[in-house]
Amino acid sequence: MSPLQQHLQDILHQNYRISKECFILLIYDTQSSLAKLLSDTYKKEIKSHQHKAITFPTVEESVVEQAVASLPAHSLVILVQSLSFRMTKHRLRADLFRAGHMVIEHARLALNTDEEIQNYIDSLRYDTPYYVQASNAIETELQQNNKLRIESGNNLTLDINSAFEKPLKNTGNFSDNPIVAAGFPIGEIFTEAKELDQMNGSVLVFGFPTLEHKAHFCAPFEVQIKNGCVISHNGPALFEEILQRIRTEEVNAAVQVREIGFGLNRGLSFEKTLHEPTAFERFAGMHFSLGLKHAMYAKKLGRKVYQKYHIDIFCKVKNVFIGDTQIMKEGKYLFA
């Protein structure tokens, strides 16, 4: 059995715990090498179940709509997408979840390079017990402390002196949820400061999405943050383009820092990248979001505040302390 086949088998049976009676619908395309590899491997894994497979671009949308409408209750739908399937104003994953079906989603696979296929495969390895352990430990520290200190190289330090919002986790532990939908790869816990202006200092950044929604990786550069907003950097012109877009289209001409993300996926790292930004934010390290938009904490700013951008930046972090507890040393989490 190949590593990929083992990983997908674990997703189906360890994360989703599907029964023998579960009907499985695979909707896929073959417009990228990674999408073809994943869909071919999923076909092997679901052949012992009642199932149906549909190649999305080769059929009319009505065929997909009919297949979805006729699904038995609480079916599992697997979406393997070189970009993202849309038939309504919503993502297909959201529509299926609202209909009471389980969903496994692999989206925007074409943004990753062929050289990153092995990285993507490694990121799918079943690691949920570790994700649960690590995220629980981080959550406990965040709830008990009002200080987060992040040390990058070159003696750069970023301090956040605030209580934190309730952390949200992406661990693959669905034991308490009868209806589940997740985008893979997984492995993350994130929060944000209750007082957004209590973030000051500098951090090293080595990656960020461009306006084409594809991650750009470069030599680490310094980003300076004052009162919760980016005030300067010595990075590339592409990064300045992102900042300028945020400044011109959101209030106060400022670049707000919101999400504080702790990626836990040990299949991804500073050296093992993915060019699809949403997948790569799970890398074993830290990321922050720029812009006022955050769907999970949207109510904090109120509806009258225009919230358009949520752009993740990937940081090269050395040591991390929550209160007096060190959770990362020399770029590695201190969890077993």
Beta strands, then each sheet from edge to edge (+ up, - down):
strand 1: 24-28
strand 2: 51-55
strand 3: 76-80
strand 4: 102-106
strand 5: 148-152
strand 6: 157-160
strand 7: 168-170
strand 8: 181-183
strand 9: 188-191
strand 10: 199-209
strand 11: 215-226
strand 12: 229-233
strand 13: 257-263
strand 14: 285-290
strand 15: 311-315
strand 16: 317-322
strand 17: 325-329
strand 18: 332-333
sheet 1: 2+ 1+ 3+ 4+ 8+
sheet 2: 7+ 9- 13+ 14- 15+ 10- 6+ 5- 16+ 17- 18+
sheet 3: 7+ 9- 13+ 14- 15+ 10- 11+ 12-
end
